[in-house]
Structure formats: structure tokens, C-alpha cells
Amino acid sequence: MVSMDSRTLPTRERILSVALDRFGTRGFGATSLDEIASEVGVRKQTVLYWFPSKDDLLRAVLEQAADELAVGVEAAVRAAPSDPLARSDAVVQAVFRAAVRRPALLGLVRELSRLDPLMSEGLVERIRPLVDHAVAYLETEMDAGRVRRCDPRLLLSLAYATVAGIATEPEALRAVGWQPSVPGLRRLRTELIAFLRAALKP
């Protein structure tokens, strides 16, 4: 989701925007519907009108965040040159651009590691077509000899683990000299791009 003045959005979108920021910065368990309603400027009953429970609100936040990430990645790929390494760069840049623009997204990733897996089902279903498309694309490029043959799902898992690690293991990353800041994110983005290029270069 992109950062914006939530007062300009319809009520449902304002609730989702505030909930993402609250869940991502304070945590799902530490955030109440009353707090979300107060920040949006509505009654708690209005929140419950749109989202019958706090779990329903979290699912909607995850699904909308996934949808917007997918749109951003697909737009970046369309705008990139046809070279597979350039397209790989574009995907990484799109993901990190979203994280820099709205740091609460990283906190949302952290929350996923603490929740019942059933809570993230909607997120998985929305991301799966994007992953399947990436795998099919990489396999086609491998068959054509334009990228090195490897296990595309494992490669994507390693890339995801790098991004997820920013949110879930910040202390471990500090131990190896990485700082959770905008310059730190850019540095990590550069290193991930270099890693993927080295892994894919034929």
C-alpha cells in the first residue's frame, strides 16, 4: 500500500490504511479496533460494519497489500527492458521501493511470522500467480540459455528470505553491520540485485 493522506480516501480504505500502519508498527496483538476507529475518526461500529472482526480486518489488510505489491511488480517488469537480468533488477527495485515508501510493510511481514498460518491464506493465494508467472518466465529463459539453469523456486525463496529478514531478524543483521535505515535498505537492495545477477548470469 502506498503512503498517502488517509483523510482523502473512502472510509473502508482509510480503515485499511490506518490498520496497516498500526499493525505494522505496533503489532496486531497490541492494536485495538477502538484505536483504529479513533485514528480514522469513526466509531468502532463503523469499523465492524466493514470488517466483522479484527481477524477479518487483518486479512483484508494483507490481501490489499499483496494486491498493490503485485501491481507494482508487474508495472516494473513491463517498463523494464526485455533482458531477464534487467527484469530481475526491476522486481527487486519495486519491492524495496514499497518498503522505503511505507516502512510499516516490513512490520507487517514480521507480524506474519507470529500469526496462525491460516491468517495469511489470502495473502498466499494473491501472491501465488505472481510467483508462478516468475517461475515460468525463468524456466523459459533457462531453456533459451539466457539465464543460468537453477531451481527458480529456491532462488525466489532466497530473495524473499532476504527481504523478510529485514523485518524478522533486525538484530542479527545489526550483528553483521547492517543498519535498519533508508541507506541500509538501499545497500541491501544493491547487494540483492548483485546476488541475483550472479545467480542468473549464464
Residue pairs with C-beta under 8 A, 6 or more apart in sequence:
1 16
1 17
1 20
1 64
1 65
1 68
1 102
1 105
2 68
2 98
2 101
2 102
3 101
3 102
4 17
6 13
6 14
6 17
6 18
6 40
7 14
7 41
9 17
11 40
11 42
11 46
11 50
12 50
14 40
15 36
15 40
15 42
15 46
15 47
15 50
15 51
15 57
16 57
16 60
16 61
16 64
18 36
18 39
18 40
19 31
19 36
19 57
19 58
19 61
20 61
20 64
20 65
20 102
20 104
20 105
20 108
21 102
21 104
22 31
22 35
22 36
22 39
23 31
23 58
23 61
23 104
23 107
23 108
23 111
24 103
24 104
24 105
24 106
24 107
24 108
24 110
24 111
25 103
25 104
25 107
27 107
27 111
27 114
28 54
28 58
28 111
28 114
28 115
33 44
33 47
33 48
33 54
33 57
34 44
36 47
36 57
37 43
37 44
37 46
37 47
40 46
40 47
47 57
51 57
51 60
55 119
58 115
58 119
59 119
59 122
61 108
62 108
62 112
62 119
62 120
62 122
62 123
63 122
63 123
63 126
65 105
65 108
65 123
66 122
66 123
66 126
66 127
67 126
68 98
69 94
69 95
69 98
69 127
70 126
70 127
70 129
70 130
72 94
72 95
72 97
72 98
73 91
73 94
73 95
73 130
74 130
75 94
76 90
76 91
76 93
76 94
77 87
77 90
77 91
79 90
80 86
80 87
80 89
80 90
81 87
83 146
84 137
84 138
84 141
84 146
84 147
84 200
85 147
85 197
85 200
85 201
87 137
88 193
88 196
88 197
88 200
89 193
89 196
89 197
91 134
92 159
92 189
92 192
92 193
92 196
93 189
93 193
95 163
96 163
96 185
96 186
96 188
96 189
98 105
99 105
99 106
99 163
99 166
99 185
100 182
100 185
100 186
106 166
106 167
107 167
108 167
109 163
109 164
109 166
109 167
109 168
110 167
110 168
112 119
112 120
112 123
113 164
113 168
131 153
131 156
134 152
134 156
135 152
135 153
135 156
138 147
138 152
138 155
138 200
139 152
141 147
142 148
142 149
142 150
142 152
145 202
146 202
147 200
147 201
147 202
148 199
148 200
148 201
148 202
150 199
150 200
155 196
155 199
155 200
158 195
159 192
159 196
162 188
162 192
162 195
163 192
165 172
165 173
166 173
166 180
166 185
166 188
170 180
173 180
174 180
178 184
178 187
178 188
